[in-house]
Amino acid sequence: MIYTVSYVVVGGKKKYPSGIMNQHERPIVGNQVQLGSDLFEITEVKRMLPPSDEFEFLHVTVRPVEDDQYDPDKTELA
């Protein structure tokens, strides 16, 4: 399955731009994701369109992770 994921950072309009990327693993709430040089925690995953064959479009909301909250076991590199 290929997931096209739209990432939006809560309250991050000026400091963190939104972005879209394709990935092979479905994002999971609570996991951490590396976007550029910054680490974020996934807070919400919403399906934008019904899945079609091997494709699904998702909207994911994330928040910046503070250094003391970093958990390498929950990190997925996007």
C-alpha positions in Angstrom: 0.0 0.0 0.0 1.2 3.5 -0.8 0.0 6.2 1.6 0.1 9.8 0.4 0.3 11.7 3.7 -0.5 15.4 4.2 1.4 16.5 7.4 0.2 19.6 9.3 1.9 20.9 12.4 -0.5 22.2 15.1 0.2 25.9 15.6 3.2 25.7 13.3 2.2 28.0 10.4 5.2 30.2 10.6 7.9 27.9 12.0 7.0 24.6 10.4 5.6 24.4 6.9 3.0 21.7 6.0 4.0 19.0 3.5 2.9 16.0 1.5 4.9 12.8 1.0 4.4 9.2 -0.1 5.3 6.4 2.2 4.8 2.7 2.6 3.8 2.6 6.3 0.6 3.9 7.6 1.2 6.7 10.3 0.0 5.7 13.8 -1.2 8.1 16.5 1.5 8.3 19.2 4.4 7.5 17.0 7.1 10.0 16.2 8.1 11.0 12.7 11.2 12.9 11.5 10.2 15.7 9.0 13.3 17.5 7.7 15.5 18.1 10.7 12.6 18.2 13.2 11.0 15.4 15.2 7.2 15.4 15.7 4.6 13.2 17.5 1.5 12.1 15.5 -1.6 13.3 17.2 -4.3 12.5 14.6 -4.7 10.5 11.4 -7.7 11.0 9.2 -8.6 9.2 5.9 -9.3 11.9 3.3 -10.5 9.5 0.5 -11.6 5.9 0.5 -8.7 3.6 -0.3 -8.3 2.7 -4.0 -6.3 -0.4 -5.0 -2.9 0.2 -3.5 -3.3 3.9 -2.6 -4.7 5.8 0.3 -4.7 9.5 1.0 -4.3 10.6 4.7 -4.3 13.8 6.7 -1.9 13.7 9.7 -1.7 16.2 12.4 1.6 16.4 14.4 3.1 18.4 17.2 6.8 19.1 17.8 8.5 16.7 20.2 10.6 18.3 23.0 14.1 16.8 23.4 13.2 15.2 26.8 10.2 13.4 25.2 12.3 11.7 22.4 11.6 8.0 22.2 13.7 6.2 19.5 11.5 3.1 19.7 8.5 5.1 18.4 10.3 7.0 15.7 9.6 6.4 12.0 11.7 8.2 9.5 9.5 9.6 6.7 
